[in-house]
Amino acid sequence: MGTFIGHFVPGLAFTLLGLWHTICTIKCYKLKGPSHFTSATWFPINTRNHFIKHLELYLLFTFSIGVMFLQLINHPFELLNYEHATMYLHVALYSILAIIIDLSPSSNSLSGLVTTLAASVFAQELFLLHFHSADHVGLEGHYHWLLQLIVAASLIATFLSGISSNSFPAAMVRSGCVILQGWWFMVMGFALWVPTLVPKGCHVENGEVACGSEEITKRAMAMANLEFSWAVAGVWIMAAFLSLKLNWRLDYRQLQGPTVSESDGLKQGNRLDSGLGLV
């Protein structure tokens, strides 16, 4: 993980996952309404095909196993790589158990367990980041401390959405935090491991960022704080844009009336699956 690729690729994956969750959450809230909205930690694709329906979870599982394999095969005897791999182990467990629970006859009664598993992923990530064996000090340590704030917010939002499953704000915060975590991973990759992009007065030495003086380090940390604040603002600007854009499109479709296929679907029970036919 102490490389540009090790931060950029997971960051891109988290960003795409967060965008998917944000779009699905907004559509779910708009179509079901405040009284029937239910927060979800994953979103199925509305199809009878088992694999396609659970595509999000299968991709998450495959990605997690792939990252674990790369972590352990490249440096099999380094403790910090076991810590990184363990973070993704919990993601893999969550995704495969969520599939098993959804396929079980009692899936509705076990939905709370899936939310608990999702909260556990963030809790374990926060635990392992906080007690990381890597010597994250100085500028690199500050970037990782800000990352812990994002993970903590993700954990709290997931916990609140489990307590109140119809809480749209909690669901949106959780989705936004997943995007933010992805963005911050990528920012760390650029700012800490691309020599031409490290803060002025600092340089990459043996895979770590070293700054020329305490004053330069403090200035670089201040810039990191600004980057963090800008990233938070960017996430909510994007969320607001998607909310307005999707609301307009859904309102337009409702004014046009349902198509023939949509009318048939409504006659079959007027029930919207948690996937909502989003794809």
N, C-alpha and C positions, 0 to 999 in steps of 0.2 A: 504493500500500500504506500510505501514511501517513495513513490515515483509519480511522474505526471500521468502516465497511462493508468496507474493504479487508483488515481483519484478521478480522472476524467471519465473513464468508461462507467464505473459505478454511478458517478454523478449524473451522467446522461441517462442511465437507466432509471434512476430515482426521479429525475425530472419528467420523463415520459410517463412513468407510472402516476406521478402526482397530477399531471395534466389530464390523464385518463380519468382519475378519480374525481377531479374537480368538475369536468364536463358531465360525468355520470351523476354526480351528486346534484348539480344544478338541474339537470333534466328530470331526475327523480323527484325533486322538490316541486318543480313546476307542474309535472304531470299528475302527481298524487295529491298535491296540496299540503298545507301545513298540518292538517289533522290526520293525514294518513301517511305522511313521510316517515320512512324508517332508514336510519343510518346504516351503512354497510361498509365493511372493510375490504370487500372485493365485489366486482360486478361481472356477472355472467353475460355472455352473448346469447341473445334470444334465438336459440336453435335447438333442435332435438339431438343434434350430434353431441355426444358427451365430451369429446376432446375440444371441439370448438367452443362449446359453452364454457368450459373451464380453462380457456386459453390463457387468461391472465395468470392463473395460479400455476399452470404448467410452465409458462415462460419464467415466472418468478422462481420456481423450483429449479429449472434447468440452469438459469443464470447463477443462482446461489451455489449449486453443486460445482459449476464450472469455476467460479471464483475460489471456492474452497480448494479445489484440485490444484489450481495454479499457485495458490499460496503455499501449499504443503509440498508440491513437487519441486518448486524452485529453491526453497530454503527449508528443508524438512526438519532441521534441528534448531530453529530459532523460535524462541518463546513468543515473540510478538506476532509471528505469522500464525501461530496457533490461536492467538487472541483474535486476529482478524478473521481467520477461518471460522471461529466459534460464533462470531457475530452473524455470519451468513448461514451457519448451521441452524440457528433459531429461525431465520427466514425460510429455510428449506422445510423445517418441521412445521411451521405455520401453514405454508402453502399446501403441503401434501395432506396434512390433517384436515384442512379446510375442504379439500376435495372429498376426502373420505366421509366427513360429517355431512356434506351436502348430498352425497349419494345414499346416505343411511335413511331408513324409514322415519326416523325421529329427528330429521334435520331442522324442522321449525323450532322444536323445543331446545335444541342445542346451539341455536344461533348466538346465544350469549357466550358460549364457550369459544367460538371463533373470535369474538371481540376480545376475550381474555387472552387468547393466544397472540393476537395482534399487539395488545398492550405489553405482553411479555417480551415480544421482539424488541420494542423500544426500551423497555426496562433493562434488558440484558445488554443492549447496545450502550446505554448510558452507563451501566455498571462497568463494562469492559473499557470504555473510553476513559472513565474517571480514574480507574486503577490500572491504566495502561502501563506495561513494563517498559515501553519506549521512553526515552528521556526527552519528552516534549517540553522544552524550556524556551524562554525568550519569545521571539516572534512566532515560531512554529507552535509553541505551547499556547499562545494567545489565540491563534486560529482554531486550535482544537478545543479551547475553552468555549469559544463562541459556538462551535459545533455542538457542544454539550447542551447549550441553551436551546438549540433547535430540537434536539432529541428529547429534552425534558418537556418542551411544549407539545411535541408529538405524543408523548406518553400521557400527559394531562388531558389533551383533547380526546385521545382514544378512550381513556378512563371515563371521561364525562359522557361521551357518546354511548358507552356501555350502560351507564346509569340511566341516561335519558336517551333512548334510541331514536326519538323523534326530534332531537335537537339539531336543527340545520346549522346554526353557528358552530357547534362542536365539530360537525362533519366537515364543514368548510375549512376550519382551522387545521384539522388533521390533514386534509388534502393539500392545503397550502404549505404546511410544514414539510410534507414529503417533497414538494417542488423545491422549497427553500433548502432542504438538506441536499438535494441534487445539485442545485446551483452552487451551494457553498463548497461542496466537494470539488466542483470544477474550478471555482475561484482559487481554492487551496492549491490545486494542481498547477494552475498558471502562476500564482504568486510565489509559490515556494519551490517549484522544481523546473521552471523555465528561466534559465539564467538571465535572459534579456528582459524579463518582466518582474524580477524581484525588486523590492523597494530600493530607492536610491540610497547608496551607502552600504548596502548589504550584498552578499554574494553567496552562491551555492558552493559548499565545501564538503566533500565526501558525502554527498546526498543530503546535507542539512544546510539550513540558511544561517549564516553568520553575519552579524552587523558590526560596523566599525567601532561603535561606542554606545554607551547607555542612552545618550540623547537621540542617536539615530534609531535605536531600537524602540524608544518611546514614540518617536514620530511614525515609524512603520506600524506600530500597534494602533495609533490614532487613525491612520489610513485604513487599517483593517476594520476598525469600528465604523468608519464611514461606508466602506464597502458592504458591511453587514447591514447597515441601515438602508442603503440603496437597494440591496437585494430584497429586504422585507417589503419596501415600497413597491418594487417591481412585481413581486408576487401578487400583492393585493390590487395593483393596477390591472394585471392580467386577469385576476379573478373577477374584478368588476366588469372588465370588457367582455369576458365570456358570459357573465350573468346577463348583461344587457343584450348581447348578440343572440344568445340562445333563447332568452325570453321573447325577443322580437320574432324569431323564427317559429317558435312554438305557438305564439299567439296568432301568427299569420296562418299556420296550418290549421289551428282550431277554427278560425274564421272561414277557411275554405271548406271545412267539413271533412269527415273521414272518407277515405277511399273505399272501394268495394271490399278489398281484403281486410282493411281496418274495421269495417262494419261487421264482417264475419267474425273477426276476433272479439269484438265487443259482445256479440250475441253469444259467444261461447262461455261467457262468465263475467265479462267486464272486469277482468283481473289483470293488473299489470305486474308482471314478474319483476323481481329486483333487477333483472338485466334490462328491462324496459325496451327491448328491441333497439338498442342504441347503435347497433351496427347493421 
